[in-house]
């Protein structure tokens, strides 16, 4: 039975601009054919075992011929596969999607078109440039910049010069001098505003503004390179007035070493601030099996991490219990992040220290009455808390509900992480396992600044001969981000 091909637009670059339909198809595809403009985060959504094939064209390098791409789509579909042809932007806007659809139709292969956000609109929007604006421009022309602006061009340059609206050129930065010259020769005013947006919607986005007469030279001075969108028209002058994208970490690379399942929140926050994120998860969280939990005999339940919360409720569920079974106990969370995880299960923690370390939790519990306490935590965690509670005469049961194990890191990812502007560590285990993975390397770059979530993590770094440059005063993700931003701002 024949499969089906989906010609899917992946949007302009920011993974957050993928459509819900695109994400759904990526998650269920048997085969994904992608090009160089596809963000790695988009492919991360592919199911385990999916076949990922690069069919892009690298400037100055090897490329996969269009005919070969079409042949692979048809071959895989005929074998019964669900094939996603993932294309930057929109498949029908300078994406050769029409050619591929015709080839599929000729081969008798069923297909679906999934539109994407095109870069000619999105990249400019991220730069604060609307392609149309009341009283300024009521028309827009989308033009391929691959066309040579000479007598052999298929474009009518004098007509484009007279076009009463916004001109948007895709793939035109390499021909910007010729484009400008052709429009000037056609009578377009040299004083008309113009702009170039490089890597639009991505953390490394750069915007250069000028006039039609000066934009080529200004782009050359700023070393603007593909992928880039060129815009000519009065709306380009709005860039400085309507710019909105937060760029506190623009141009900086930040490596994230926490477990992949937890890394997405931190990575997303960093990318929203303009950082290029290298995800180098050094650990993986593994749930530990154990007997069902009956918490009825405890008057205090302590949880020392969000992962501990998940493990605690797994043990409760195994016994057919839920949050209501904790009604007879006081519940303590080691910090705000753990308290938030408890709140997601309907539990409002009674005790939450401001600083997420065991010593602070011990102090916060100093006046709490207790006879029998339960501590849900990671295997091999420090014994500061159980020892302190036992010293007060309490009967303490320690429930190890998960452990962290090493996650293999590819050499290419290690290389990018060790040379990042910042590398973040959110636990002692991320320090230990990342440095273990990097042991055969030359170590971190002397220009890489080390960010620690708190004193326990910092102590682990020092044990390995590394001094953290930045330590969060609040030992959670918000505190880590605040500390990193403060350091970046000071530098």
ABEGO torsion letter per residue (X at the ends): XBBBBBBBBAEAGBAAABBAAAAAAAAABABBBBBAABBAAAAAABBBGBBBBBABBBBGBBBBBAAAAAAAAAAAAAAGBBBBBBBBEBAABGAGAAAAAAAAAAAGBBBBBBBBBBAAAAAAAAAGBBABBBGABABBBBBBAABBBBAABABBAAAAAABBBBBBBBGAAAAAAAAAAAAAAAGBBAABBBBBBBGBGBAABBBBBBBAAAAAAAAAAAGBBOBBBBBBEAAAAAAAAABABBAAABGBBBBBABBAAAAAAAAAAAAAAGBBBBBBBABBBBBBBBBBBBAAABABBBBABAAAAAAAAAAAAAAGBBAAAAAABBBBBABAAAAAAAAAAGBBBABBBABBBAAAAAAAAAABBBABBBBBBBBGBBAAAAAAAAAAGBBBBBBBABBBBBBBBBAAAAAAAAABABBBBABAAAAAAAAAAAAABAEBBAABBBBBAEAAAAAAAAAAGBBBABBBABBBAAAAAAAAAAAAAAX
